[in-house]
Amino acid sequence: MVAVPAFLLRRLYVTGSLRNTPDGYQLQLKNSLGSGYAKGILPLVVDGQEVPLDATSFQVDGVVTPFAAVSEQSPFTIALNKLTTIAVRERTLSPGPHKLVIGFVVVGLGKLSFDVTDAVA
């Protein structure tokens, strides 16, 4: 199994993208590393608290997909140079910095995760 260093994965995160929205909060990823796909998305962890999968979705090119819908048959594709918006419903974040842990289950690589700290814009 090949390990992908967290410092490389952190390059997926768009710094400064963490913001509250009318129905929750969002953050963004942009893949400049190379196209890939995941057969699962791990629960987002914010300040040590796991966010339920059913409260979390991602959007690419206007198509919204719940985290819970990602599977081997319906993978999460992180296309090269495309912006992916991750949205969390029914929760907001206080102003200031927050630690986020983002993870995926990738075919041939297993579980990959990385953490970033960003402040609500």
Order of alpha helices (4+ residues) and beta strands (2+ residues): alpha-beta-beta-beta-beta-beta-beta-beta-beta-beta-beta-beta
